[in-house]
Amino acid sequence: MNVLGLLSTVTADDRPRAGAILPVRLEQVCFSAGGKLLLDHISLELNPGQRTVVLGPNGAGKSLLLRLCHGLLKPTAGAIHWAVADDRMLRRSQAMVFQRPVLLRRSVAGNVAYALAARGAPRRARQEIVGRALRQVGLLELARRPARVLSGGEQQRLALARAWALRPQVLFLDEPTANLDPAATRLIEDIIDSIHRSGARIIMTTHDLGQARRHADEVVFLHRGRLLEHTPAERFFTQPVSAEARAFLAGELLA
């Protein structure tokens, strides 16, 4: 199946609504757990349009930052301000795909349909939306297969289809290609590109510097829970400001 060809079929009808919930602004955001400060006074603003890649060594706070922005956790200090204050609209306008997809004990199509039902999509429209979403990621032929027997790459494509079907304004991706082989990684990256072109704001973490170079418009660099750089990607990769970023790009182990 030519997944790349299918991805070219995205139309204006698939685009999310205008970026009404953006920008999102973090003001002195902290998060502590077990008596340890894990995020230390993070302040930044993320605007519509760009693709943000969050980089940093293990334990820097990358996944934690995404979970806070997505509303899965609440800051222990500071605040996160979206452009709208309507919590229901915020929930409906975001989606998140995790490193290990959380799939229901349902068919491939059933996983997407359940997400649409939970979001309140009209029953008469779900079948068409499910079919389009699965076609966009090359899984339509597997629609009736149990989701949990899919390969790792197929499960991640299903997670992306489920998120895409919700037409989010903002899509958070936490290490979306971790542990995938190069072919599966390429498919996932092409799907992410298509989601971005359809109008969704991409905010993702990765340990793959090559992937970051390919997909970042801007980089957020964290170390030990502190924001050290928030800068255009080209500048980060060619002229990093902090010694920690220079060491990270050189492949040196950061303590």
Legacy VTK file of the C-alpha trace (Angstrom):
# vtk DataFile Version 3.0
C-alpha trace
ASCII
DATASET POLYDATA
POINTS 255 float
0.000 0.000 0.000
1.317 3.426 -0.948
0.830 5.333 2.292
2.693 8.350 0.959
0.242 8.614 -1.920
-2.715 8.419 0.439
-1.319 11.252 2.520
-1.503 13.579 -0.459
-5.312 13.347 -0.393
-5.733 15.726 2.575
-8.127 18.513 1.624
-9.394 21.726 3.119
-12.288 19.743 4.619
-9.791 17.922 6.832
-8.283 21.069 8.278
-8.907 21.975 11.897
-10.571 25.208 12.818
-8.511 28.382 12.895
-6.004 28.510 15.742
-8.383 30.125 18.192
-6.834 28.526 21.281
-3.319 29.764 20.474
-1.003 31.231 21.556
-0.328 29.363 24.781
1.794 31.171 27.352
3.613 29.581 30.278
4.426 31.904 33.145
6.972 30.732 35.727
5.620 27.183 35.568
7.006 24.780 38.167
6.206 21.154 38.864
7.347 19.191 41.890
6.859 15.547 42.843
8.282 13.528 45.706
9.894 16.617 47.125
11.881 17.199 43.941
11.563 20.186 41.614
11.180 18.676 38.134
10.339 21.823 36.170
11.869 25.061 37.346
10.122 28.360 36.493
9.457 27.729 32.795
8.295 30.804 30.875
7.666 30.673 27.127
5.045 31.375 24.489
4.057 29.052 21.646
2.323 30.674 18.685
0.288 29.274 15.786
1.835 27.761 12.687
5.268 26.603 13.722
6.425 23.092 14.594
8.048 23.009 18.012
10.479 20.254 18.974
11.346 19.903 22.658
14.885 18.603 23.151
17.033 17.707 26.118
18.720 14.753 27.814
16.855 12.096 29.781
15.167 13.573 32.833
15.176 17.110 31.442
11.375 17.392 31.777
10.352 17.136 28.114
7.409 14.748 28.499
6.354 16.481 31.692
6.180 19.806 29.863
3.856 18.314 27.233
1.593 16.748 29.855
1.280 20.066 31.668
0.449 21.951 28.479
-2.099 19.297 27.502
-3.767 19.551 30.891
-3.008 16.031 32.115
-1.147 17.564 35.062
-1.440 20.878 36.850
1.546 23.089 37.690
2.507 23.232 41.338
3.363 26.899 40.766
2.955 29.375 37.938
0.256 29.334 35.280
-0.513 28.220 31.730
-2.649 30.620 29.709
-4.312 29.710 26.415
-5.945 32.270 24.148
-9.348 31.065 25.325
-10.541 30.346 28.856
-13.197 27.796 27.884
-11.970 24.477 29.345
-14.340 22.445 27.188
-13.078 24.108 24.012
-9.482 23.561 25.111
-10.089 19.845 25.661
-11.830 19.485 22.311
-9.118 21.387 20.455
-6.126 19.299 21.540
-4.900 15.738 21.178
-1.836 13.877 22.394
-0.042 10.781 21.094
2.256 8.987 23.505
5.446 7.031 22.972
3.512 3.842 23.751
0.031 4.180 22.227
-2.873 3.481 24.554
-5.194 1.332 22.454
-8.578 -0.060 23.433
-9.563 -3.722 23.160
-11.440 -2.933 19.977
-10.851 -3.107 16.273
-8.690 -0.587 14.469
-11.809 1.225 13.278
-13.400 0.869 16.708
-10.548 2.768 18.351
-11.098 5.773 16.102
-14.886 5.560 16.358
-14.737 5.458 20.170
-12.649 8.630 20.281
-15.124 10.370 17.987
-18.083 9.240 20.105
-16.372 10.453 23.264
-15.814 13.804 21.587
-19.512 13.975 20.674
-19.251 13.493 16.905
-22.667 12.748 15.347
-23.192 9.009 14.874
-24.094 9.410 11.191
-20.769 11.101 10.471
-18.450 8.734 12.347
-18.128 5.994 9.754
-17.033 8.423 7.054
-14.559 10.157 9.382
-13.125 6.819 10.546
-12.644 5.637 6.978
-10.954 8.873 5.949
-8.633 8.877 8.963
-7.560 5.266 8.425
-7.070 5.863 4.722
-4.843 8.845 5.493
-2.451 6.649 7.500
-2.666 3.553 5.285
-4.644 1.366 7.690
-8.022 1.149 5.973
-7.450 -2.466 4.921
-6.847 -3.373 8.579
-9.969 -1.612 9.861
-11.516 -4.778 11.346
-8.317 -6.183 12.826
-7.924 -6.056 16.637
-5.847 -2.969 17.366
-3.596 -4.678 19.885
-2.244 -7.227 17.381
-0.829 -4.517 15.121
2.912 -3.995 14.830
4.490 -1.154 16.787
4.590 1.101 13.739
0.990 0.292 12.820
-0.156 1.009 16.373
1.498 4.410 16.258
-0.124 5.138 12.892
-3.472 4.194 14.433
-2.844 6.530 17.361
-2.114 9.320 14.888
-5.246 8.494 12.874
-7.338 8.610 16.051
-5.886 11.991 16.966
-6.179 13.366 13.421
-9.839 12.325 13.210
-10.558 14.719 16.088
-9.240 17.629 13.983
-7.187 19.135 16.808
-5.828 22.622 16.634
-2.807 21.443 18.660
-1.277 17.969 18.535
1.227 16.947 21.203
3.574 14.095 20.264
5.770 12.450 22.886
8.624 10.518 21.225
6.329 9.330 18.396
8.967 7.162 16.676
10.838 5.729 19.658
11.833 2.085 19.109
10.598 2.022 15.502
12.702 0.865 12.569
13.735 3.379 9.869
10.907 2.462 7.476
8.225 2.811 10.147
9.832 6.025 11.350
9.678 7.494 7.855
5.962 6.693 7.577
5.230 8.289 10.943
7.219 11.394 10.003
5.318 11.706 6.709
2.007 11.432 8.565
3.102 14.108 11.034
4.050 16.356 8.115
0.606 15.847 6.606
-1.115 16.631 9.898
0.949 19.817 10.113
0.038 20.778 6.541
-3.642 20.197 7.337
-3.382 23.001 9.888
-2.631 21.389 13.245
0.032 22.927 15.474
2.682 20.274 16.207
4.526 20.214 19.545
6.708 17.141 19.938
9.564 15.633 21.902
12.281 13.464 20.384
15.720 12.096 21.169
16.480 11.835 17.451
18.489 14.904 16.437
18.108 14.053 12.755
14.351 14.008 13.194
14.498 17.311 15.040
16.485 18.885 12.220
13.942 17.646 9.679
10.819 18.727 11.533
11.546 21.636 13.862
10.755 25.229 13.055
11.723 26.149 16.595
13.450 24.312 19.437
12.722 24.335 23.141
15.791 23.000 24.954
15.486 21.802 28.549
18.118 20.659 31.006
17.459 19.624 34.597
13.958 21.041 34.370
15.134 24.488 33.285
14.476 26.191 29.957
17.873 27.078 28.511
16.933 27.924 24.933
13.796 28.729 22.937
14.955 29.672 19.491
14.490 29.099 15.748
15.701 25.615 14.829
18.365 26.762 12.381
19.926 29.000 15.000
19.810 26.287 17.656
21.585 23.745 15.466
24.215 26.159 14.150
24.709 28.671 16.977
23.465 27.268 20.307
23.838 29.802 23.082
24.246 27.619 26.153
27.176 25.346 26.914
24.681 22.599 27.745
23.097 22.792 24.287
26.512 22.699 22.610
27.423 19.613 24.626
24.066 17.981 23.843
24.508 18.529 20.100
28.040 17.141 20.307
26.691 13.931 21.818
28.263 14.494 25.189
26.562 13.109 28.271
25.012 15.893 30.313
24.951 15.510 34.077
LINES 1 256
255 0 1 2 3 4 5 6 7 8 9 10 11 12 13 14 15 16 17 18 19 20 21 22 23 24 25 26 27 28 29 30 31 32 33 34 35 36 37 38 39 40 41 42 43 44 45 46 47 48 49 50 51 52 53 54 55 56 57 58 59 60 61 62 63 64 65 66 67 68 69 70 71 72 73 74 75 76 77 78 79 80 81 82 83 84 85 86 87 88 89 90 91 92 93 94 95 96 97 98 99 100 101 102 103 104 105 106 107 108 109 110 111 112 113 114 115 116 117 118 119 120 121 122 123 124 125 126 127 128 129 130 131 132 133 134 135 136 137 138 139 140 141 142 143 144 145 146 147 148 149 150 151 152 153 154 155 156 157 158 159 160 161 162 163 164 165 166 167 168 169 170 171 172 173 174 175 176 177 178 179 180 181 182 183 184 185 186 187 188 189 190 191 192 193 194 195 196 197 198 199 200 201 202 203 204 205 206 207 208 209 210 211 212 213 214 215 216 217 218 219 220 221 222 223 224 225 226 227 228 229 230 231 232 233 234 235 236 237 238 239 240 241 242 243 244 245 246 247 248 249 250 251 252 253 254
